[in-house]
Amino acid sequence: MATKKPPKQGQDVVGKVGKWIGSFRNYLREVIYELKKVVWPSRKQTIGTTAIVVIVVMIFGVYLGIVDAIFSYLMRWLLG
């Protein structure tokens, strides 16, 4: 029965790097394939959705500011 020779010191590293590069290439191919299946929103949809998000954030900001002012006033009143 023939025994396998252990790889020379540099060959083991080269083999691992080669496998890593192959795995990375395969990963990139899969990413590209998946991105081709994505249905991207139109410019109009993107602008509309962004406007809604900005408006909702502003409303919540004002609401939280008012609630904070009320609680600050109450704490100052309670602590005297």
mmCIF file of the N, C-alpha and C atoms, coordinates in Angstrom:
data_MODEL
# 
_entry.id   MODEL 
# 
loop_
_atom_site.group_PDB 
_atom_site.id 
_atom_site.type_symbol 
_atom_site.label_atom_id 
_atom_site.label_alt_id 
_atom_site.label_comp_id 
_atom_site.label_asym_id 
_atom_site.label_entity_id 
_atom_site.label_seq_id 
_atom_site.pdbx_PDB_ins_code 
_atom_site.Cartn_x 
_atom_site.Cartn_y 
_atom_site.Cartn_z 
_atom_site.occupancy 
_atom_site.B_iso_or_equiv 
_atom_site.pdbx_formal_charge 
_atom_site.auth_seq_id 
_atom_site.auth_comp_id 
_atom_site.auth_asym_id 
_atom_site.auth_atom_id 
_atom_site.pdbx_PDB_model_num 
ATOM 1   N N  . MET A 1 1  ? 0.840   -1.163 0.000   1.00 0.00 ? 1  MET A N  1 
ATOM 2   C CA . MET A 1 1  ? 0.000   0.000  0.000   1.00 0.00 ? 1  MET A CA 1 
ATOM 3   C C  . MET A 1 1  ? 0.899   1.244  0.000   1.00 0.00 ? 1  MET A C  1 
ATOM 4   N N  . ALA A 1 2  ? 0.626   2.146  -0.945  1.00 0.00 ? 2  ALA A N  1 
ATOM 5   C CA . ALA A 1 2  ? 1.433   3.356  -1.057  1.00 0.00 ? 2  ALA A CA 1 
ATOM 6   C C  . ALA A 1 2  ? 0.905   4.409  -0.096  1.00 0.00 ? 2  ALA A C  1 
ATOM 7   N N  . THR A 1 3  ? 1.820   5.052  0.568   1.00 0.00 ? 3  THR A N  1 
ATOM 8   C CA . THR A 1 3  ? 1.417   6.120  1.474   1.00 0.00 ? 3  THR A CA 1 
ATOM 9   C C  . THR A 1 3  ? 1.607   7.457  0.780   1.00 0.00 ? 3  THR A C  1 
ATOM 10  N N  . LYS A 1 4  ? 0.752   8.364  1.123   1.00 0.00 ? 4  LYS A N  1 
ATOM 11  C CA . LYS A 1 4  ? 0.806   9.695  0.538   1.00 0.00 ? 4  LYS A CA 1 
ATOM 12  C C  . LYS A 1 4  ? 1.928   10.483 1.198   1.00 0.00 ? 4  LYS A C  1 
ATOM 13  N N  . LYS A 1 5  ? 2.712   11.165 0.370   1.00 0.00 ? 5  LYS A N  1 
ATOM 14  C CA . LYS A 1 5  ? 3.766   12.005 0.927   1.00 0.00 ? 5  LYS A CA 1 
ATOM 15  C C  . LYS A 1 5  ? 3.132   13.286 1.463   1.00 0.00 ? 5  LYS A C  1 
ATOM 16  N N  . PRO A 1 6  ? 3.600   13.746 2.583   1.00 0.00 ? 6  PRO A N  1 
ATOM 17  C CA . PRO A 1 6  ? 3.068   15.018 3.071   1.00 0.00 ? 6  PRO A CA 1 
ATOM 18  C C  . PRO A 1 6  ? 3.492   16.146 2.125   1.00 0.00 ? 6  PRO A C  1 
ATOM 19  N N  . PRO A 1 7  ? 2.634   17.120 1.915   1.00 0.00 ? 7  PRO A N  1 
ATOM 20  C CA . PRO A 1 7  ? 2.987   18.202 0.997   1.00 0.00 ? 7  PRO A CA 1 
ATOM 21  C C  . PRO A 1 7  ? 4.140   19.024 1.552   1.00 0.00 ? 7  PRO A C  1 
ATOM 22  N N  . LYS A 1 8  ? 4.900   19.569 0.634   1.00 0.00 ? 8  LYS A N  1 
ATOM 23  C CA . LYS A 1 8  ? 5.984   20.445 1.068   1.00 0.00 ? 8  LYS A CA 1 
ATOM 24  C C  . LYS A 1 8  ? 5.369   21.665 1.730   1.00 0.00 ? 8  LYS A C  1 
ATOM 25  N N  . GLN A 1 9  ? 6.170   22.364 2.483   1.00 0.00 ? 9  GLN A N  1 
ATOM 26  C CA . GLN A 1 9  ? 5.655   23.456 3.301   1.00 0.00 ? 9  GLN A CA 1 
ATOM 27  C C  . GLN A 1 9  ? 4.907   24.500 2.487   1.00 0.00 ? 9  GLN A C  1 
ATOM 28  N N  . GLY A 1 10 ? 5.384   24.919 1.352   1.00 0.00 ? 10 GLY A N  1 
ATOM 29  C CA . GLY A 1 10 ? 4.743   25.951 0.555   1.00 0.00 ? 10 GLY A CA 1 
ATOM 30  C C  . GLY A 1 10 ? 3.529   25.449 -0.205  1.00 0.00 ? 10 GLY A C  1 
ATOM 31  N N  . GLN A 1 11 ? 3.495   24.164 -0.566  1.00 0.00 ? 11 GLN A N  1 
ATOM 32  C CA . GLN A 1 11 ? 2.392   23.629 -1.362  1.00 0.00 ? 11 GLN A CA 1 
ATOM 33  C C  . GLN A 1 11 ? 1.075   23.621 -0.595  1.00 0.00 ? 11 GLN A C  1 
ATOM 34  N N  . ASP A 1 12 ? 1.110   23.386 0.689   1.00 0.00 ? 12 ASP A N  1 
ATOM 35  C CA . ASP A 1 12 ? -0.110  23.357 1.487   1.00 0.00 ? 12 ASP A CA 1 
ATOM 36  C C  . ASP A 1 12 ? -0.775  24.734 1.498   1.00 0.00 ? 12 ASP A C  1 
ATOM 37  N N  . VAL A 1 13 ? 0.014   25.775 1.628   1.00 0.00 ? 13 VAL A N  1 
ATOM 38  C CA . VAL A 1 13 ? -0.518  27.143 1.648   1.00 0.00 ? 13 VAL A CA 1 
ATOM 39  C C  . VAL A 1 13 ? -1.103  27.493 0.292   1.00 0.00 ? 13 VAL A C  1 
ATOM 40  N N  . VAL A 1 14 ? -0.408  27.131 -0.784  1.00 0.00 ? 14 VAL A N  1 
ATOM 41  C CA . VAL A 1 14 ? -0.887  27.420 -2.134  1.00 0.00 ? 14 VAL A CA 1 
ATOM 42  C C  . VAL A 1 14 ? -2.209  26.708 -2.384  1.00 0.00 ? 14 VAL A C  1 
ATOM 43  N N  . GLY A 1 15 ? -2.348  25.491 -1.919  1.00 0.00 ? 15 GLY A N  1 
ATOM 44  C CA . GLY A 1 15 ? -3.595  24.750 -2.086  1.00 0.00 ? 15 GLY A CA 1 
ATOM 45  C C  . GLY A 1 15 ? -4.754  25.417 -1.362  1.00 0.00 ? 15 GLY A C  1 
ATOM 46  N N  . LYS A 1 16 ? -4.497  25.906 -0.165  1.00 0.00 ? 16 LYS A N  1 
ATOM 47  C CA . LYS A 1 16 ? -5.556  26.576 0.601   1.00 0.00 ? 16 LYS A CA 1 
ATOM 48  C C  . LYS A 1 16 ? -5.955  27.883 -0.059  1.00 0.00 ? 16 LYS A C  1 
ATOM 49  N N  . VAL A 1 17 ? -4.973  28.631 -0.559  1.00 0.00 ? 17 VAL A N  1 
ATOM 50  C CA . VAL A 1 17 ? -5.278  29.899 -1.232  1.00 0.00 ? 17 VAL A CA 1 
ATOM 51  C C  . VAL A 1 17 ? -6.069  29.633 -2.500  1.00 0.00 ? 17 VAL A C  1 
ATOM 52  N N  . GLY A 1 18 ? -5.705  28.610 -3.233  1.00 0.00 ? 18 GLY A N  1 
ATOM 53  C CA . GLY A 1 18 ? -6.427  28.255 -4.453  1.00 0.00 ? 18 GLY A CA 1 
ATOM 54  C C  . GLY A 1 18 ? -7.873  27.889 -4.170  1.00 0.00 ? 18 GLY A C  1 
ATOM 55  N N  . LYS A 1 19 ? -8.098  27.126 -3.108  1.00 0.00 ? 19 LYS A N  1 
ATOM 56  C CA . LYS A 1 19 ? -9.465  26.768 -2.727  1.00 0.00 ? 19 LYS A CA 1 
ATOM 57  C C  . LYS A 1 19 ? -10.245 28.007 -2.311  1.00 0.00 ? 19 LYS A C  1 
ATOM 58  N N  . TRP A 1 20 ? -9.596  28.908 -1.587  1.00 0.00 ? 20 TRP A N  1 
ATOM 59  C CA . TRP A 1 20 ? -10.259 30.131 -1.135  1.00 0.00 ? 20 TRP A CA 1 
ATOM 60  C C  . TRP A 1 20 ? -10.641 30.993 -2.327  1.00 0.00 ? 20 TRP A C  1 
ATOM 61  N N  . ILE A 1 21 ? -9.748  31.128 -3.295  1.00 0.00 ? 21 ILE A N  1 
ATOM 62  C CA . ILE A 1 21 ? -10.041 31.927 -4.485  1.00 0.00 ? 21 ILE A CA 1 
ATOM 63  C C  . ILE A 1 21 ? -11.180 31.292 -5.275  1.00 0.00 ? 21 ILE A C  1 
ATOM 64  N N  . GLY A 1 22 ? -11.179 29.975 -5.402  1.00 0.00 ? 22 GLY A N  1 
ATOM 65  C CA . GLY A 1 22 ? -12.265 29.284 -6.100  1.00 0.00 ? 22 GLY A CA 1 
ATOM 66  C C  . GLY A 1 22 ? -13.602 29.482 -5.401  1.00 0.00 ? 22 GLY A C  1 
ATOM 67  N N  . SER A 1 23 ? -13.591 29.402 -4.084  1.00 0.00 ? 23 SER A N  1 
ATOM 68  C CA . SER A 1 23 ? -14.821 29.610 -3.324  1.00 0.00 ? 23 SER A CA 1 
ATOM 69  C C  . SER A 1 23 ? -15.324 31.043 -3.477  1.00 0.00 ? 23 SER A C  1 
ATOM 70  N N  . PHE A 1 24 ? -14.404 31.996 -3.469  1.00 0.00 ? 24 PHE A N  1 
ATOM 71  C CA . PHE A 1 24 ? -14.776 33.399 -3.609  1.00 0.00 ? 24 PHE A CA 1 
ATOM 72  C C  . PHE A 1 24 ? -15.355 33.671 -4.998  1.00 0.00 ? 24 PHE A C  1 
ATOM 73  N N  . ARG A 1 25 ? -14.756 33.086 -6.030  1.00 0.00 ? 25 ARG A N  1 
ATOM 74  C CA . ARG A 1 25 ? -15.293 33.243 -7.391  1.00 0.00 ? 25 ARG A CA 1 
ATOM 75  C C  . ARG A 1 25 ? -16.701 32.670 -7.482  1.00 0.00 ? 25 ARG A C  1 
ATOM 76  N N  . ASN A 1 26 ? -16.891 31.501 -6.908  1.00 0.00 ? 26 ASN A N  1 
ATOM 77  C CA . ASN A 1 26 ? -18.206 30.867 -6.914  1.00 0.00 ? 26 ASN A CA 1 
ATOM 78  C C  . ASN A 1 26 ? -19.220 31.749 -6.185  1.00 0.00 ? 26 ASN A C  1 
ATOM 79  N N  . TYR A 1 27 ? -18.818 32.324 -5.056  1.00 0.00 ? 27 TYR A N  1 
ATOM 80  C CA . TYR A 1 27 ? -19.690 33.229 -4.305  1.00 0.00 ? 27 TYR A CA 1 
ATOM 81  C C  . TYR A 1 27 ? -20.085 34.428 -5.173  1.00 0.00 ? 27 TYR A C  1 
ATOM 82  N N  . LEU A 1 28 ? -19.126 35.033 -5.854  1.00 0.00 ? 28 LEU A N  1 
ATOM 83  C CA . LEU A 1 28 ? -19.424 36.191 -6.705  1.00 0.00 ? 28 LEU A CA 1 
ATOM 84  C C  . LEU A 1 28 ? -20.358 35.813 -7.852  1.00 0.00 ? 28 LEU A C  1 
ATOM 85  N N  . ARG A 1 29 ? -20.168 34.642 -8.448  1.00 0.00 ? 29 ARG A N  1 
ATOM 86  C CA . ARG A 1 29 ? -21.073 34.186 -9.513  1.00 0.00 ? 29 ARG A CA 1 
ATOM 87  C C  . ARG A 1 29 ? -22.500 34.069 -8.995  1.00 0.00 ? 29 ARG A C  1 
ATOM 88  N N  . GLU A 1 30 ? -22.652 33.506 -7.797  1.00 0.00 ? 30 GLU A N  1 
ATOM 89  C CA . GLU A 1 30 ? -23.984 33.347 -7.209  1.00 0.00 ? 30 GLU A CA 1 
ATOM 90  C C  . GLU A 1 30 ? -24.610 34.702 -6.882  1.00 0.00 ? 30 GLU A C  1 
ATOM 91  N N  . VAL A 1 31 ? -23.814 35.645 -6.411  1.00 0.00 ? 31 VAL A N  1 
ATOM 92  C CA . VAL A 1 31 ? -24.322 36.985 -6.105  1.00 0.00 ? 31 VAL A CA 1 
ATOM 93  C C  . VAL A 1 31 ? -24.832 37.650 -7.383  1.00 0.00 ? 31 VAL A C  1 
ATOM 94  N N  . ILE A 1 32 ? -24.060 37.572 -8.449  1.00 0.00 ? 32 ILE A N  1 
ATOM 95  C CA . ILE A 1 32 ? -24.456 38.166 -9.724  1.00 0.00 ? 32 ILE A CA 1 
ATOM 96  C C  . ILE A 1 32 ? -25.739 37.514 -10.232 1.00 0.00 ? 32 ILE A C  1 
ATOM 97  N N  . TYR A 1 33 ? -25.821 36.197 -10.122 1.00 0.00 ? 33 TYR A N  1 
ATOM 98  C CA . TYR A 1 33 ? -27.010 35.477 -10.564 1.00 0.00 ? 33 TYR A CA 1 
ATOM 99  C C  . TYR A 1 33 ? -28.243 35.941 -9.788  1.00 0.00 ? 33 TYR A C  1 
ATOM 100 N N  . GLU A 1 34 ? -28.104 36.082 -8.465  1.00 0.00 ? 34 GLU A N  1 
ATOM 101 C CA . GLU A 1 34 ? -29.239 36.518 -7.641  1.00 0.00 ? 34 GLU A CA 1 
ATOM 102 C C  . GLU A 1 34 ? -29.615 37.964 -7.937  1.00 0.00 ? 34 GLU A C  1 
ATOM 103 N N  . LEU A 1 35 ? -28.636 38.832 -8.180  1.00 0.00 ? 35 LEU A N  1 
ATOM 104 C CA . LEU A 1 35 ? -28.937 40.234 -8.471  1.00 0.00 ? 35 LEU A CA 1 
ATOM 105 C C  . LEU A 1 35 ? -29.683 40.384 -9.793  1.00 0.00 ? 35 LEU A C  1 
ATOM 106 N N  . LYS A 1 36 ? -29.479 39.461 -10.722 1.00 0.00 ? 36 LYS A N  1 
ATOM 107 C CA . LYS A 1 36 ? -30.213 39.520 -11.989 1.00 0.00 ? 36 LYS A CA 1 
ATOM 108 C C  . LYS A 1 36 ? -31.699 39.218 -11.787 1.00 0.00 ? 36 LYS A C  1 
ATOM 109 N N  . LYS A 1 37 ? -32.039 38.520 -10.700 1.00 0.00 ? 37 LYS A N  1 
ATOM 110 C CA . LYS A 1 37 ? -33.435 38.183 -10.430 1.00 0.00 ? 37 LYS A CA 1 
ATOM 111 C C  . LYS A 1 37 ? -34.168 39.281 -9.665  1.00 0.00 ? 37 LYS A C  1 
ATOM 112 N N  . VAL A 1 38 ? -33.445 40.275 -9.160  1.00 0.00 ? 38 VAL A N  1 
ATOM 113 C CA . VAL A 1 38 ? -34.053 41.344 -8.363  1.00 0.00 ? 38 VAL A CA 1 
ATOM 114 C C  . VAL A 1 38 ? -34.878 42.257 -9.267  1.00 0.00 ? 38 VAL A C  1 
ATOM 115 N N  . VAL A 1 39 ? -36.065 42.615 -8.795  1.00 0.00 ? 39 VAL A N  1 
ATOM 116 C CA . VAL A 1 39 ? -36.894 43.585 -9.502  1.00 0.00 ? 39 VAL A CA 1 
ATOM 117 C C  . VAL A 1 39 ? -36.692 44.927 -8.805  1.00 0.00 ? 39 VAL A C  1 
ATOM 118 N N  . TRP A 1 40 ? -35.981 45.815 -9.469  1.00 0.00 ? 40 TRP A N  1 
ATOM 119 C CA . TRP A 1 40 ? -35.650 47.096 -8.871  1.00 0.00 ? 40 TRP A CA 1 
ATOM 120 C C  . TRP A 1 40 ? -36.825 48.056 -9.013  1.00 0.00 ? 40 TRP A C  1 
ATOM 121 N N  . PRO A 1 41 ? -37.076 48.893 -7.984  1.00 0.00 ? 41 PRO A N  1 
ATOM 122 C CA . PRO A 1 41 ? -38.171 49.859 -8.080  1.00 0.00 ? 41 PRO A CA 1 
ATOM 123 C C  . PRO A 1 41 ? -37.818 50.980 -9.058  1.00 0.00 ? 41 PRO A C  1 
ATOM 124 N N  . SER A 1 42 ? -38.856 51.593 -9.595  1.00 0.00 ? 42 SER A N  1 
ATOM 125 C CA . SER A 1 42 ? -38.623 52.705 -10.515 1.00 0.00 ? 42 SER A CA 1 
ATOM 126 C C  . SER A 1 42 ? -38.174 53.933 -9.726  1.00 0.00 ? 42 SER A C  1 
ATOM 127 N N  . ARG A 1 43 ? -37.704 54.937 -10.442 1.00 0.00 ? 43 ARG A N  1 
ATOM 128 C CA . ARG A 1 43 ? -37.276 56.174 -9.796  1.00 0.00 ? 43 ARG A CA 1 
ATOM 129 C C  . ARG A 1 43 ? -38.441 56.827 -9.052  1.00 0.00 ? 43 ARG A C  1 
ATOM 130 N N  . LYS A 1 44 ? -39.627 56.800 -9.669  1.00 0.00 ? 44 LYS A N  1 
ATOM 131 C CA . LYS A 1 44 ? -40.817 57.406 -9.062  1.00 0.00 ? 44 LYS A CA 1 
ATOM 132 C C  . LYS A 1 44 ? -41.174 56.696 -7.750  1.00 0.00 ? 44 LYS A C  1 
ATOM 133 N N  . GLN A 1 45 ? -41.123 55.360 -7.746  1.00 0.00 ? 45 GLN A N  1 
ATOM 134 C CA . GLN A 1 45 ? -41.429 54.602 -6.534  1.00 0.00 ? 45 GLN A CA 1 
ATOM 135 C C  . GLN A 1 45 ? -40.408 54.894 -5.435  1.00 0.00 ? 45 GLN A C  1 
ATOM 136 N N  . THR A 1 46 ? -39.154 54.982 -5.818  1.00 0.00 ? 46 THR A N  1 
ATOM 137 C CA . THR A 1 46 ? -38.096 55.245 -4.841  1.00 0.00 ? 46 THR A CA 1 
ATOM 138 C C  . THR A 1 46 ? -38.268 56.627 -4.210  1.00 0.00 ? 46 THR A C  1 
ATOM 139 N N  . ILE A 1 47 ? -38.549 57.632 -5.019  1.00 0.00 ? 47 ILE A N  1 
ATOM 140 C CA . ILE A 1 47 ? -38.737 58.985 -4.501  1.00 0.00 ? 47 ILE A CA 1 
ATOM 141 C C  . ILE A 1 47 ? -39.971 59.045 -3.608  1.00 0.00 ? 47 ILE A C  1 
ATOM 142 N N  . GLY A 1 48 ? -41.062 58.399 -4.010  1.00 0.00 ? 48 GLY A N  1 
ATOM 143 C CA . GLY A 1 48 ? -42.286 58.384 -3.202  1.00 0.00 ? 48 GLY A CA 1 
ATOM 144 C C  . GLY A 1 48 ? -42.075 57.707 -1.858  1.00 0.00 ? 48 GLY A C  1 
ATOM 145 N N  . THR A 1 49 ? -41.423 56.573 -1.863  1.00 0.00 ? 49 THR A N  1 
ATOM 146 C CA . THR A 1 49 ? -41.171 55.845 -0.618  1.00 0.00 ? 49 THR A CA 1 
ATOM 147 C C  . THR A 1 49 ? -40.243 56.641 0.291   1.00 0.00 ? 49 THR A C  1 
ATOM 148 N N  . THR A 1 50 ? -39.228 57.257 -0.291  1.00 0.00 ? 50 THR A N  1 
ATOM 149 C CA . THR A 1 50 ? -38.299 58.062 0.505   1.00 0.00 ? 50 THR A CA 1 
ATOM 150 C C  . THR A 1 50 ? -39.023 59.255 1.133   1.00 0.00 ? 50 THR A C  1 
ATOM 151 N N  . ALA A 1 51 ? -39.901 59.893 0.381   1.00 0.00 ? 51 ALA A N  1 
ATOM 152 C CA . ALA A 1 51 ? -40.657 61.037 0.914   1.00 0.00 ? 51 ALA A CA 1 
ATOM 153 C C  . ALA A 1 51 ? -41.529 60.597 2.087   1.00 0.00 ? 51 ALA A C  1 
ATOM 154 N N  . ILE A 1 52 ? -42.176 59.453 1.968   1.00 0.00 ? 52 ILE A N  1 
ATOM 155 C CA . ILE A 1 52 ? -43.014 58.944 3.057   1.00 0.00 ? 52 ILE A CA 1 
ATOM 156 C C  . ILE A 1 52 ? -42.176 58.693 4.305   1.00 0.00 ? 52 ILE A C  1 
ATOM 157 N N  . VAL A 1 53 ? -41.013 58.087 4.130   1.00 0.00 ? 53 VAL A N  1 
ATOM 158 C CA . VAL A 1 53 ? -40.143 57.792 5.275   1.00 0.00 ? 53 VAL A CA 1 
ATOM 159 C C  . VAL A 1 53 ? -39.699 59.089 5.947   1.00 0.00 ? 53 VAL A C  1 
ATOM 160 N N  . VAL A 1 54 ? -39.287 60.083 5.158   1.00 0.00 ? 54 VAL A N  1 
ATOM 161 C CA . VAL A 1 54 ? -38.840 61.360 5.731   1.00 0.00 ? 54 VAL A CA 1 
ATOM 162 C C  . VAL A 1 54 ? -39.986 62.032 6.496   1.00 0.00 ? 54 VAL A C  1 
ATOM 163 N N  . ILE A 1 55 ? -41.183 62.034 5.934   1.00 0.00 ? 55 ILE A N  1 
ATOM 164 C CA . ILE A 1 55 ? -42.331 62.658 6.606   1.00 0.00 ? 55 ILE A CA 1 
ATOM 165 C C  . ILE A 1 55 ? -42.663 61.945 7.909   1.00 0.00 ? 55 ILE A C  1 
ATOM 166 N N  . VAL A 1 56 ? -42.673 60.612 7.895   1.00 0.00 ? 56 VAL A N  1 
ATOM 167 C CA . VAL A 1 56 ? -42.976 59.849 9.116   1.00 0.00 ? 56 VAL A CA 1 
ATOM 168 C C  . VAL A 1 56 ? -41.912 60.107 10.186  1.00 0.00 ? 56 VAL A C  1 
ATOM 169 N N  . VAL A 1 57 ? -40.646 60.157 9.792   1.00 0.00 ? 57 VAL A N  1 
ATOM 170 C CA . VAL A 1 57 ? -39.577 60.424 10.759  1.00 0.00 ? 57 VAL A CA 1 
ATOM 171 C C  . VAL A 1 57 ? -39.743 61.818 11.365  1.00 0.00 ? 57 VAL A C  1 
ATOM 172 N N  . MET A 1 58 ? -40.105 62.801 10.538  1.00 0.00 ? 58 MET A N  1 
ATOM 173 C CA . MET A 1 58 ? -40.310 64.157 11.056  1.00 0.00 ? 58 MET A CA 1 
ATOM 174 C C  . MET A 1 58 ? -41.488 64.204 12.025  1.00 0.00 ? 58 MET A C  1 
ATOM 175 N N  . ILE A 1 59 ? -42.574 63.513 11.705  1.00 0.00 ? 59 ILE A N  1 
ATOM 176 C CA . ILE A 1 59 ? -43.739 63.482 12.598  1.00 0.00 ? 59 ILE A CA 1 
ATOM 177 C C  . ILE A 1 59 ? -43.372 62.862 13.941  1.00 0.00 ? 59 ILE A C  1 
ATOM 178 N N  . PHE A 1 60 ? -42.671 61.734 13.912  1.00 0.00 ? 60 PHE A N  1 
ATOM 179 C CA . PHE A 1 60 ? -42.269 61.093 15.161  1.00 0.00 ? 60 PHE A CA 1 
ATOM 180 C C  . PHE A 1 60 ? -41.283 61.951 15.932  1.00 0.00 ? 60 PHE A C  1 
ATOM 181 N N  . GLY A 1 61 ? -40.412 62.670 15.229  1.00 0.00 ? 61 GLY A N  1 
ATOM 182 C CA . GLY A 1 61 ? -39.478 63.568 15.900  1.00 0.00 ? 61 GLY A CA 1 
ATOM 183 C C  . GLY A 1 61 ? -40.197 64.678 16.644  1.00 0.00 ? 61 GLY A C  1 
ATOM 184 N N  . VAL A 1 62 ? -41.186 65.270 15.998  1.00 0.00 ? 62 VAL A N  1 
ATOM 185 C CA . VAL A 1 62 ? -41.976 66.323 16.648  1.00 0.00 ? 62 VAL A CA 1 
ATOM 186 C C  . VAL A 1 62 ? -42.737 65.741 17.838  1.00 0.00 ? 62 VAL A C  1 
ATOM 187 N N  . TYR A 1 63 ? -43.352 64.576 17.647  1.00 0.00 ? 63 TYR A N  1 
ATOM 188 C CA . TYR A 1 63 ? -44.101 63.924 18.729  1.00 0.00 ? 63 TYR A CA 1 
ATOM 189 C C  . TYR A 1 63 ? -43.199 63.654 19.931  1.00 0.00 ? 63 TYR A C  1 
ATOM 190 N N  . LEU A 1 64 ? -42.024 63.064 19.684  1.00 0.00 ? 64 LEU A N  1 
ATOM 191 C CA . LEU A 1 64 ? -41.115 62.757 20.791  1.00 0.00 ? 64 LEU A CA 1 
ATOM 192 C C  . LEU A 1 64 ? -40.578 64.031 21.441  1.00 0.00 ? 64 LEU A C  1 
ATOM 193 N N  . GLY A 1 65 ? -40.386 65.080 20.653  1.00 0.00 ? 65 GLY A N  1 
ATOM 194 C CA . GLY A 1 65 ? -39.952 66.361 21.220  1.00 0.00 ? 65 GLY A CA 1 
ATOM 195 C C  . GLY A 1 65 ? -40.993 66.930 22.154  1.00 0.00 ? 65 GLY A C  1 
ATOM 196 N N  . ILE A 1 66 ? -42.264 66.858 21.761  1.00 0.00 ? 66 ILE A N  1 
ATOM 197 C CA . ILE A 1 66 ? -43.357 67.349 22.612  1.00 0.00 ? 66 ILE A CA 1 
ATOM 198 C C  . ILE A 1 66 ? -43.459 66.515 23.889  1.00 0.00 ? 66 ILE A C  1 
ATOM 199 N N  . VAL A 1 67 ? -43.405 65.198 23.754  1.00 0.00 ? 67 VAL A N  1 
ATOM 200 C CA . VAL A 1 67 ? -43.474 64.322 24.932  1.00 0.00 ? 67 VAL A CA 1 
ATOM 201 C C  . VAL A 1 67 ? -42.298 64.600 25.861  1.00 0.00 ? 67 VAL A C  1 
ATOM 202 N N  . ASP A 1 68 ? -41.110 64.794 25.315  1.00 0.00 ? 68 ASP A N  1 
ATOM 203 C CA . ASP A 1 68 ? -39.935 65.095 26.128  1.00 0.00 ? 68 ASP A CA 1 
ATOM 204 C C  . ASP A 1 68 ? -40.105 66.423 26.858  1.00 0.00 ? 68 ASP A C  1 
ATOM 205 N N  . ALA A 1 69 ? -40.640 67.431 26.181  1.00 0.00 ? 69 ALA A N  1 
ATOM 206 C CA . ALA A 1 69 ? -40.851 68.735 26.817  1.00 0.00 ? 69 ALA A CA 1 
ATOM 207 C C  . ALA A 1 69 ? -41.854 68.622 27.960  1.00 0.00 ? 69 ALA A C  1 
ATOM 208 N N  . ILE A 1 70 ? -42.924 67.856 27.756  1.00 0.00 ? 70 ILE A N  1 
ATOM 209 C CA . ILE A 1 70 ? -43.935 67.665 28.806  1.00 0.00 ? 70 ILE A CA 1 
ATOM 210 C C  . ILE A 1 70 ? -43.321 66.968 30.019  1.00 0.00 ? 70 ILE A C  1 
ATOM 211 N N  . PHE A 1 71 ? -42.566 65.885 29.772  1.00 0.00 ? 71 PHE A N  1 
ATOM 212 C CA . PHE A 1 71 ? -41.949 65.172 30.893  1.00 0.00 ? 71 PHE A CA 1 
ATOM 213 C C  . PHE A 1 71 ? -40.905 66.038 31.594  1.00 0.00 ? 71 PHE A C  1 
ATOM 214 N N  . SER A 1 72 ? -40.170 66.828 30.854  1.00 0.00 ? 72 SER A N  1 
ATOM 215 C CA . SER A 1 72 ? -39.189 67.730 31.472  1.00 0.00 ? 72 SER A CA 1 
ATOM 216 C C  . SER A 1 72 ? -39.900 68.741 32.373  1.00 0.00 ? 72 SER A C  1 
ATOM 217 N N  . TYR A 1 73 ? -40.985 69.293 31.872  1.00 0.00 ? 73 TYR A N  1 
ATOM 218 C CA . TYR A 1 73 ? -41.766 70.254 32.668  1.00 0.00 ? 73 TYR A CA 1 
ATOM 219 C C  . TYR A 1 73 ? -42.301 69.586 33.930  1.00 0.00 ? 73 TYR A C  1 
ATOM 220 N N  . LEU A 1 74 ? -42.853 68.370 33.803  1.00 0.00 ? 74 LEU A N  1 
ATOM 221 C CA . LEU A 1 74 ? -43.385 67.650 34.958  1.00 0.00 ? 74 LEU A CA 1 
ATOM 222 C C  . LEU A 1 74 ? -42.297 67.340 35.976  1.00 0.00 ? 74 LEU A C  1 
ATOM 223 N N  . MET A 1 75 ? -41.122 66.948 35.523  1.00 0.00 ? 75 MET A N  1 
ATOM 224 C CA . MET A 1 75 ? -40.030 66.628 36.450  1.00 0.00 ? 75 MET A CA 1 
ATOM 225 C C  . MET A 1 75 ? -39.567 67.896 37.188  1.00 0.00 ? 75 MET A C  1 
ATOM 226 N N  . ARG A 1 76 ? -39.459 69.016 36.468  1.00 0.00 ? 76 ARG A N  1 
ATOM 227 C CA . ARG A 1 76 ? -39.081 70.271 37.117  1.00 0.00 ? 76 ARG A CA 1 
ATOM 228 C C  . ARG A 1 76 ? -40.144 70.689 38.134  1.00 0.00 ? 76 ARG A C  1 
ATOM 229 N N  . TRP A 1 77 ? -41.408 70.488 37.818  1.00 0.00 ? 77 TRP A N  1 
ATOM 230 C CA . TRP A 1 77 ? -42.500 70.843 38.708  1.00 0.00 ? 77 TRP A CA 1 
ATOM 231 C C  . TRP A 1 77 ? -42.496 69.949 39.963  1.00 0.00 ? 77 TRP A C  1 
ATOM 232 N N  . LEU A 1 78 ? -42.275 68.612 39.753  1.00 0.00 ? 78 LEU A N  1 
ATOM 233 C CA . LEU A 1 78 ? -42.273 67.684 40.889  1.00 0.00 ? 78 LEU A CA 1 
ATOM 234 C C  . LEU A 1 78 ? -41.067 67.894 41.793  1.00 0.00 ? 78 LEU A C  1 
ATOM 235 N N  . LEU A 1 79 ? -39.926 68.173 41.232  1.00 0.00 ? 79 LEU A N  1 
ATOM 236 C CA . LEU A 1 79 ? -38.704 68.322 42.028  1.00 0.00 ? 79 LEU A CA 1 
ATOM 237 C C  . LEU A 1 79 ? -38.543 69.736 42.573  1.00 0.00 ? 79 LEU A C  1 
ATOM 238 N N  . GLY A 1 80 ? -39.388 70.628 42.118  1.00 0.00 ? 80 GLY A N  1 
ATOM 239 C CA . GLY A 1 80 ? -39.513 71.900 42.705  1.00 0.00 ? 80 GLY A CA 1 
ATOM 240 C C  . GLY A 1 80 ? -38.634 72.983 42.431  1.00 0.00 ? 80 GLY A C  1 
# 
